[in-house]
């Protein structure tokens, strides 16, 4: 096995449910990956700054595919690739959600280059964990920033139905991808974690046959298709397990990703 690129999702995959991971073990692995010339990629639907916060105490070379593929950036802050949403289209999306009865009650955040934007009523503990550099404002329209994605969540279990409504209404303009937790991200229609990973594969001249990827949820499925060594977490949802070539021995709470990385480096 000759793996040159290892990519992993964060929540439900790399992180335990308590939002921690074995820093010492991973630091030793990253040191070895760097020495071997292997690339490590954090591929997440999360805001870039949250990804940076998760790996804050880790030293070494690695790259982020953040915002569900909308932003590819190294850990020195050099942007390699980005896909932005047009402001008027974001405003149209917000109006559609606000005026569609079936979508009532959504919590909303907008992710931009200068930080995240949310309304006072949505500024809760969960948002504070996932969103850094928060700008709490009354009106989310006409935000003066480069916008990567919009995130919507509800208390019900209808995320897939809500996402379908968005995708049907904005077909060819926007795409909603379910990311767990009762919500989804809305991004450019051509963007996902797979496009970010594919960009890096081309950038580094790494084939899918030399790529490993890990995921647990629906927004990881396309990324897994870019890797011959595609791993569904033991705790992954059924569609992810069906899409992957392998399954980890352990779930996210028992360091399933780190266990496999030991065999890849």
C-alpha positions in Angstrom: 0.0 0.0 0.0 1.5 3.3 -1.1 -0.7 6.1 0.1 0.4 9.7 -0.6 -2.7 11.6 0.6 -4.9 11.0 3.7 -8.1 13.1 4.0 -10.5 13.0 6.9 -13.8 14.5 8.0 -13.9 16.0 11.5 -17.2 15.5 13.4 -18.2 11.9 13.9 -15.0 10.8 12.1 -11.7 12.2 13.4 -13.2 13.7 16.6 -14.8 11.7 19.4 -18.3 12.7 20.5 -16.7 14.7 23.3 -15.0 16.8 20.5 -11.5 15.7 21.4 -8.8 13.5 19.9 -5.5 11.9 21.0 -3.2 14.9 20.3 0.0 13.0 21.2 -0.8 10.1 19.0 -1.8 12.2 16.0 1.1 14.5 16.4 3.5 11.5 16.1 1.5 10.4 13.1 1.7 13.8 11.4 5.4 14.0 12.1 5.8 10.7 10.3 3.6 11.7 7.4 5.6 14.9 6.9 8.8 13.0 7.0 7.4 10.5 4.4 6.2 13.3 2.1 2.6 12.2 2.7 -0.1 14.9 2.6 -2.7 15.2 5.4 -6.0 16.9 4.6 -8.8 18.1 7.0 -12.0 17.9 4.9 -14.9 19.4 6.7 -18.2 21.1 6.2 -17.3 23.4 9.1 -16.1 27.0 9.0 -12.4 27.3 8.4 -11.7 29.0 11.7 -13.4 26.1 13.6 -11.1 23.6 11.8 -8.1 25.7 12.8 -9.3 25.8 16.4 -9.6 22.0 16.4 -6.0 21.5 15.3 -4.6 24.5 17.1 -2.0 22.6 19.1 -0.8 20.4 16.3 2.4 21.3 14.6 3.4 20.4 11.1 2.2 20.6 7.5 -1.4 19.9 6.5 -4.2 21.4 4.4 -7.8 22.3 4.9 -10.7 21.6 2.6 -13.2 23.7 4.6 -16.7 25.0 4.1 -17.8 21.8 2.5 -15.2 22.2 -0.3 -15.7 25.9 -0.9 -12.3 26.8 0.5 -8.9 25.0 0.1 -6.2 26.5 2.2 -3.0 25.4 3.8 -2.2 25.8 7.5 -0.1 28.8 6.8 -3.1 30.7 5.5 -2.3 30.4 1.7 -5.6 30.1 -0.2 -5.2 27.5 -3.0 -8.7 27.5 -4.3 -12.1 29.0 -3.4 -15.7 29.0 -4.7 -17.9 31.9 -3.6 -21.7 32.5 -3.6 -23.0 35.7 -5.2 -24.5 38.1 -2.7 -27.8 38.6 -4.5 -28.3 34.8 -4.8 -27.7 34.4 -1.0 -30.3 37.1 -0.4 -32.8 35.3 -2.7 -32.1 32.1 -0.7 -32.7 33.8 2.6 -36.0 35.3 1.3 -37.1 31.9 0.0 -36.5 30.2 3.4 -38.2 33.1 5.3 -41.3 33.0 3.2 -41.8 29.3 2.7 -44.0 27.9 5.5 -42.4 24.4 5.4 -39.0 25.9 6.2 -40.2 28.0 9.1 -38.1 28.1 12.3 -34.7 27.6 10.7 -31.5 28.6 12.6 -29.3 30.3 10.0 -25.6 31.2 9.7 -23.6 32.6 6.8 -20.0 31.7 6.5 -17.7 34.3 4.9 -14.0 35.1 4.5 -14.1 37.6 7.4 -16.1 35.3 9.8 -19.6 34.0 10.3 -22.8 35.9 10.5 -25.9 35.0 12.5 -29.0 36.6 14.0 -29.3 37.2 17.8 -31.9 34.5 18.2 -29.5 31.9 16.7 -26.5 32.8 18.8 -26.6 29.8 21.1 -24.0 27.5 22.7 -23.8 25.1 19.7 -23.3 28.0 17.3 -20.6 29.4 19.6 -18.7 26.1 19.4 -18.9 25.7 15.7 -18.6 29.4 14.6 -15.6 31.5 15.4 -15.2 35.2 14.5 -19.0 35.6 14.9 -20.8 38.7 13.7 -24.2 38.8 15.4 -26.5 41.1 13.2 -30.2 41.6 12.8 -30.3 41.4 9.0 -28.3 38.7 7.1 -29.0 40.2 3.7 -26.5 42.5 2.0 -23.5 41.1 3.9 -20.3 42.8 2.7 -18.0 39.7 2.6 -16.9 36.8 0.3 -19.6 34.2 1.1 -18.7 30.5 1.1 -21.9 28.9 2.3 -25.2 29.3 4.2 -26.1 26.8 6.9 -29.7 26.0 8.0 -30.9 23.7 10.8 -34.2 22.8 12.4 -35.2 21.0 15.5 -37.1 18.4 13.5 -35.8 15.4 11.6 -36.7 16.7 8.2 -33.3 17.9 6.9 -33.4 15.7 3.8 -36.9 17.0 2.9 -35.9 20.6 3.5 -32.7 20.1 1.4 -34.7 18.7 -1.5 -36.9 21.8 -1.4 -33.9 24.0 -1.7 -32.3 21.9 -4.4 -35.5 21.8 -6.5 -36.1 25.5 -6.2 -32.5 26.6 -6.9 -31.6 23.8 -9.3 -28.4 24.7 -11.2 -27.8 27.7 -8.9 -27.2 26.3 -5.4 -26.9 22.9 -3.8 -27.9 21.8 -0.3 -25.9 19.0 1.3 -27.0 17.4 4.5 -24.2 17.5 7.1 -25.8 16.0 10.2 -27.4 17.5 13.3 -30.7 18.2 11.6 -29.3 20.7 9.1 -27.5 21.3 5.9 -25.1 23.6 4.1 -26.0 25.4 0.9 -23.0 25.9 -1.4 -22.3 26.4 -5.1 -23.8 23.6 -7.2 -20.4 22.3 -8.4 -18.8 22.3 -5.0 -18.4 19.5 -2.4 -15.5 18.0 -0.4 -14.7 15.8 -3.4 -14.0 18.8 -5.7 -11.7 20.2 -3.0 -9.9 16.9 -2.7 -9.7 16.5 -6.5 -8.1 20.0 -6.7 -5.4 18.9 -4.3 -4.9 15.6 -6.1 -4.2 17.5 -9.3 -2.1 20.1 -7.4 0.1 17.4 -5.9 -0.2 14.9 -8.7 -1.7 12.2 -6.5 -4.0 9.6 -8.0 -7.1 8.2 -6.3 -5.1 4.9 -6.1 -2.7 6.7 -3.7 -5.5 8.4 -1.7 -7.2 7.5 1.5 -10.3 9.2 2.8 -12.5 8.8 5.9 -16.1 9.9 6.5 -19.3 9.2 8.4 -22.1 11.3 6.9 -23.8 12.2 3.7 -21.6 15.1 2.8 -18.6 12.7 2.8 -19.9 10.4 0.1 -18.6 12.3 -3.0 -15.2 12.6 -1.3 -14.9 8.9 -0.7 -15.4 8.3 -4.4 -12.1 10.1 -5.0 -10.1 7.6 -2.9 -9.4 4.0 -3.6 -8.8 3.6 0.1 -12.1 5.0 1.1 -13.1 4.2 4.7 -16.6 4.5 6.3 -16.4 4.9 10.0 -17.8 2.0 12.0 -20.4 4.5 13.2 -21.2 5.9 9.7 -24.7 6.0 8.3 -25.6 3.2 5.9 -25.2 5.1 2.6 -21.6 6.0 3.5 -20.8 2.4 4.3 -22.3 1.4 0.9 -20.2 4.0 -0.8 -16.9 3.2 0.9 -14.5 0.4 0.0 -13.5 -0.3 3.6 -14.9 0.2 7.1 -12.8 1.2 10.1 -12.3 -1.4 12.9 -13.3 1.2 15.6 -15.8 4.0 15.7 -14.9 7.7 16.2 -15.1 7.3 20.0 -12.3 4.7 19.9 -9.9 6.6 17.5 -11.0 4.7 14.3 -9.2 7.1 12.0 -5.9 7.1 14.0 -6.1 3.3 14.1 -6.1 3.1 10.3 -3.6 5.9 9.8 -1.1 3.7 11.7 -1.3 1.2 8.8 -0.9 3.9 6.1 2.3 5.6 7.2 
